[in-house]
Amino acid sequence: MKKSLVAIFMTATLVSSIAAGEVRHDTTVNASSKTYHLTNHSQTFKNEKTYHPNQANPKVYRATLHDDGETVSYTPKTTLNVGETYHVLRKTAVKDHSNKIAMFLYIAEKAGWVKSNQLDEGIG
């Protein structure tokens, strides 16, 4: 029961992201993508937060929600420029197959997701 409630919550969160164009819903997955399991840790910020890259050219990923509603794949689509400031609207936590948690942040300017360990909060 608990797992299904988490799936319902995360599916509702990602459905709103799909409607906003932040996440694709597709049955095909690119070979270069990495698949994660959704957790119940997701947040939409009332006010956007400012971040900047902490390393050279971090990847921006496109998110694809799978039909089961519990897994999502991230496929690289572009990179961020060092020295620029970006606005974050959402964050979500996911688990890989070895149960390691990764946090992704949604970058408004690039319409994609970036791993949180590649960004620092504040103006760069």
BAKOLPA-107195 format. One line per 10 residues: number of its first residue (from 1); their letters; for each residue y, z, x of N, C-alpha, C. Coordinates in Angstrom, 2 decimals. Example, Ala and Ser with C-alpha at 12.3 -4.5 7.8 and 13.67 -1.06 7.14 Angstrom:
BEGIN
1) AS) -5.69/7.80/13.19/-4.50/7.80/12.30/-3.30/7.80/13.20 ~ -2.25/7.08/12.85/-1.06/7.14/13.67/0.03/7.87/12.90
// end
This chain:
BEGIN
1) MKKSLVAIFM) -1.20/0.00/0.83/0.00/0.00/0.00/1.25/0.00/0.86 ~ 1.27/0.86/1.90/2.45/0.94/2.76/2.73/-0.39/3.43 ~ 1.69/-1.06/3.93/1.86/-2.34/4.59/2.45/-3.37/3.63 ~ 1.99/-3.38/2.39/2.50/-4.35/1.43/3.96/-4.07/1.08 ~ 4.37/-2.81/1.03/5.77/-2.49/0.77/6.66/-2.94/1.92 ~ 6.18/-2.76/3.15/6.92/-3.22/4.32/7.05/-4.74/4.27 ~ 5.97/-5.42/3.94/5.99/-6.88/3.85/6.96/-7.34/2.77 ~ 6.98/-6.65/1.64/7.91/-7.01/0.56/9.35/-6.81/1.02 ~ 9.66/-5.68/1.67/11.01/-5.42/2.16/11.44/-6.47/3.17 ~ 10.57/-6.74/4.15/10.92/-7.71/5.20/11.00/-9.12/4.63
11) TATLVSSIAA) 10.13/-9.45/3.69/10.19/-10.77/3.08/11.51/-10.93/2.34 ~ 11.94/-9.90/1.62/13.22/-9.96/0.91/14.37/-10.13/1.89 ~ 14.33/-9.42/3.01/15.37/-9.53/4.02/15.39/-10.93/4.61 ~ 14.21/-11.46/4.93/14.15/-12.79/5.53/14.43/-13.89/4.52 ~ 14.10/-13.67/3.25/14.43/-14.66/2.23/15.94/-14.81/2.13 ~ 16.68/-13.70/2.22/18.14/-13.81/2.20/18.63/-14.53/3.45 ~ 17.93/-14.34/4.58/18.28/-15.06/5.79/17.97/-16.55/5.66 ~ 16.86/-16.89/4.99/16.52/-18.29/4.76/17.60/-18.93/3.90 ~ 18.01/-18.24/2.84/19.05/-18.77/1.96/20.35/-19.00/2.71 ~ 20.63/-18.16/3.68/21.86/-18.30/4.46/21.69/-19.30/5.61
21) GEVRHDTTVN) 20.49/-19.86/5.77/20.24/-20.82/6.84/19.94/-20.18/8.17 ~ 19.69/-18.86/8.20/19.43/-18.15/9.45/17.97/-18.21/9.87 ~ 17.07/-18.43/8.91/15.64/-18.50/9.17/15.07/-19.68/8.39 ~ 14.19/-20.45/9.03/13.51/-21.54/8.34/12.21/-21.02/7.76 ~ 11.79/-21.61/6.65/10.47/-21.32/6.11/9.67/-22.60/6.25 ~ 8.60/-22.55/7.02/7.85/-23.75/7.34/6.40/-23.38/7.59 ~ 5.50/-24.33/7.40/4.09/-24.07/7.67/3.68/-24.60/9.04 ~ 4.51/-25.41/9.67/4.20/-25.93/11.00/4.92/-25.10/12.05 ~ 4.26/-24.87/13.18/4.86/-24.07/14.25/4.82/-24.87/15.54 ~ 5.94/-24.93/16.24/6.05/-25.64/17.50/5.19/-24.97/18.57
31) ASSKTYHLTN) 4.64/-25.77/19.47/3.76/-25.23/20.53/4.50/-24.28/21.46 ~ 5.81/-24.45/21.63/6.58/-23.58/22.54/7.06/-22.31/21.87 ~ 6.69/-22.10/20.61/7.15/-20.91/19.90/6.24/-19.72/20.18 ~ 6.77/-18.53/19.91/6.00/-17.30/20.05/6.00/-16.59/18.70 ~ 4.83/-16.12/18.28/4.67/-15.51/16.97/4.68/-13.99/17.08 ~ 5.38/-13.35/16.15/5.48/-11.90/16.09/5.14/-11.43/14.68 ~ 4.77/-10.15/14.57/4.56/-9.51/13.27/5.82/-8.73/12.92 ~ 6.23/-8.82/11.68/7.44/-8.13/11.23/7.20/-6.63/11.16 ~ 8.23/-5.86/11.44/8.21/-4.41/11.25/9.16/-4.09/10.12 ~ 9.30/-2.82/9.78/10.23/-2.44/8.72/11.61/-2.08/9.28
41) HSQTFKNEKT) 11.90/-2.50/10.50/13.19/-2.18/11.13/14.06/-3.42/11.18 ~ 14.88/-3.59/10.17/15.80/-4.72/10.09/17.11/-4.21/9.53 ~ 18.22/-4.80/9.97/19.52/-4.31/9.53/20.52/-5.45/9.49 ~ 21.32/-5.47/8.43/22.46/-6.37/8.34/23.70/-5.52/8.52 ~ 24.58/-5.92/9.43/25.77/-5.14/9.73/26.87/-5.42/8.69 ~ 27.57/-4.37/8.26/28.70/-4.55/7.35/29.84/-5.27/8.06 ~ 30.06/-4.90/9.31/31.05/-5.57/10.14/30.33/-6.16/11.34 ~ 30.64/-7.40/11.65/29.96/-8.04/12.78/30.24/-7.29/14.07 ~ 29.26/-7.32/14.97/29.38/-6.64/16.25/29.56/-7.68/17.34 ~ 30.26/-7.30/18.40/30.57/-8.21/19.48/29.62/-7.97/20.66
51) YHPNQANPKV) 29.02/-9.04/21.18/28.10/-8.97/22.31/28.42/-10.08/23.30 ~ 27.96/-9.90/24.54/28.05/-10.94/25.56/26.75/-10.96/26.38 ~ 26.39/-12.12/26.93/25.15/-12.21/27.72/25.22/-11.36/28.98 ~ 24.09/-10.73/29.33/24.04/-9.93/30.55/23.25/-10.64/31.64 ~ 22.84/-11.89/31.38/22.14/-12.69/32.38/22.47/-14.16/32.13 ~ 22.11/-15.01/33.07/22.45/-16.43/32.98/21.69/-17.13/31.86 ~ 22.42/-17.74/30.97/21.90/-18.63/29.93/20.70/-18.09/29.14 ~ 20.86/-16.99/28.41/19.75/-16.52/27.58/19.44/-17.52/26.46 ~ 18.18/-17.61/26.08/17.75/-18.56/25.05/18.13/-18.08/23.66 ~ 18.49/-19.06/22.82/18.72/-18.83/21.40/17.52/-19.44/20.68
61) YRATLHDDGE) 16.94/-18.68/19.75/15.72/-19.11/19.07/15.97/-19.40/17.59 ~ 15.20/-20.35/17.07/15.16/-20.61/15.63/13.98/-19.81/15.08 ~ 14.17/-19.09/14.00/13.11/-18.27/13.40/12.46/-19.04/12.25 ~ 11.12/-18.99/12.21/10.35/-19.63/11.14/9.43/-18.59/10.52 ~ 9.63/-18.31/9.25/8.81/-17.35/8.52/7.52/-18.03/8.07 ~ 6.38/-17.40/8.33/5.08/-17.96/7.94/4.80/-17.66/6.47 ~ 3.85/-18.39/5.93/3.51/-18.25/4.51/3.01/-16.87/4.13 ~ 2.42/-16.13/5.09/1.89/-14.80/4.76/2.99/-13.77/4.55 ~ 4.23/-14.09/4.92/5.35/-13.17/4.73/5.39/-12.02/5.70 ~ 4.45/-11.96/6.65/4.39/-10.85/7.60/4.57/-11.30/9.04
71) TVSYTPKTTL) 4.57/-12.60/9.29/4.73/-13.09/10.66/5.89/-14.09/10.72 ~ 6.50/-14.13/11.88/7.61/-15.04/12.12/7.45/-15.62/13.52 ~ 7.81/-16.89/13.69/7.75/-17.54/14.99/9.16/-17.84/15.45 ~ 9.41/-17.63/16.73/10.71/-17.94/17.34/10.52/-19.11/18.30 ~ 11.29/-20.18/18.08/11.22/-21.39/18.90/12.56/-21.58/19.60 ~ 12.58/-21.79/20.92/13.85/-21.99/21.63/14.58/-23.22/21.11 ~ 15.92/-23.10/20.93/16.68/-24.25/20.46/17.91/-24.54/21.32 ~ 18.49/-23.53/21.96/19.65/-23.74/22.82/19.82/-22.50/23.70 ~ 20.94/-22.42/24.43/21.22/-21.25/25.26/22.65/-20.76/25.00 ~ 22.90/-19.52/25.39/24.25/-18.96/25.34/24.95/-19.19/26.67
81) NVGETYHVLR) 26.26/-19.28/26.63/27.05/-19.45/27.85/27.48/-18.09/28.39 ~ 27.32/-17.91/29.69/27.74/-16.66/30.34/29.26/-16.59/30.30 ~ 29.79/-15.40/30.09/31.24/-15.21/30.07/31.87/-15.38/28.70 ~ 31.10/-15.77/27.71/31.62/-15.90/26.35/31.19/-14.71/25.51 ~ 31.93/-14.47/24.45/31.64/-13.37/23.54/31.10/-13.95/22.24 ~ 30.10/-13.28/21.68/29.45/-13.76/20.46/29.43/-12.64/19.42 ~ 29.32/-13.04/18.14/29.31/-12.09/17.04/27.91/-11.99/16.45 ~ 27.43/-10.76/16.30/26.10/-10.48/15.78/26.22/-9.99/14.34 ~ 25.42/-10.57/13.45/25.45/-10.21/12.04/24.24/-9.39/11.59 ~ 23.08/-9.60/12.26/21.84/-8.94/11.86/21.02/-8.58/13.09
91) KTAVKDHSNK) 20.10/-7.64/12.90/19.10/-7.38/13.93/17.78/-7.14/13.24 ~ 16.70/-7.48/13.92/15.37/-7.26/13.38/14.41/-6.93/14.51 ~ 13.48/-6.03/14.23/12.47/-5.64/15.21/11.14/-6.30/14.82 ~ 10.43/-6.79/15.83/9.14/-7.43/15.61/8.14/-6.92/16.65 ~ 6.85/-7.09/16.36/5.80/-6.68/17.31/5.01/-7.91/17.72 ~ 4.67/-8.00/19.01/3.80/-9.07/19.47/2.34/-8.64/19.28 ~ 1.41/-9.47/19.74/-0.02/-9.18/19.52/-0.50/-7.94/20.26 ~ 0.23/-7.52/21.31/-0.16/-6.30/22.03/0.61/-5.08/21.53 ~ 1.26/-5.21/20.37/2.04/-4.15/19.71/3.28/-3.72/20.48 ~ 3.79/-4.56/21.38/5.07/-4.28/22.03/6.18/-4.72/21.09
101) IAMFLYIAEK) 7.19/-3.85/20.94/8.28/-4.15/20.03/9.38/-4.92/20.76 ~ 9.88/-5.95/20.09/11.01/-6.73/20.60/12.09/-6.72/19.52 ~ 13.34/-6.65/19.94/14.46/-6.66/19.01/15.20/-8.00/19.17 ~ 15.46/-8.65/18.04/16.22/-9.90/18.05/17.53/-9.69/17.30 ~ 18.61/-10.29/17.80/19.93/-10.23/17.18/20.33/-11.63/16.73 ~ 20.92/-11.74/15.53/21.35/-13.03/15.01/22.78/-13.33/15.46 ~ 22.95/-14.42/16.21/24.26/-14.84/16.73/24.87/-15.86/15.76 ~ 26.01/-15.53/15.18/26.64/-16.39/14.18/27.07/-17.74/14.76 ~ 27.67/-17.74/15.95/28.21/-18.97/16.52/27.13/-20.01/16.84 ~ 25.94/-19.58/17.18/24.85/-20.49/17.53/23.82/-20.63/16.41
111) AGWVKSNQLD) 24.01/-19.89/15.32/23.07/-19.90/14.18/21.64/-19.73/14.66 ~ 21.42/-18.69/15.47/20.08/-18.43/16.00/19.92/-17.00/16.46 ~ 18.72/-16.68/16.89/18.33/-15.32/17.28/18.18/-15.22/18.78 ~ 18.63/-14.09/19.36/18.56/-13.84/20.81/17.90/-12.48/21.01 ~ 17.05/-12.36/22.04/16.44/-11.07/22.36/17.54/-10.09/22.76 ~ 17.48/-8.90/22.22/18.55/-7.92/22.43/18.68/-7.48/23.89 ~ 17.58/-7.53/24.66/17.68/-7.10/26.07/18.43/-8.11/26.93 ~ 18.82/-9.25/26.37/19.58/-10.25/27.10/21.07/-10.20/26.78 ~ 21.46/-9.21/25.96/22.86/-9.08/25.54/23.34/-7.66/25.77 ~ 24.64/-7.53/26.03/25.30/-6.23/26.11/26.38/-6.17/25.05
121) EGIG) 26.54/-4.99/24.45/27.56/-4.85/23.42/28.95/-4.84/24.05 ~ 29.91/-5.44/23.37/31.29/-5.48/23.85/31.72/-6.87/24.26 ~ 32.97/-6.97/24.65/33.55/-8.25/25.08/33.20/-8.50/26.53 ~ 32.75/-9.72/26.83/32.31/-10.08/28.17/33.36/-10.62/29.07
// end
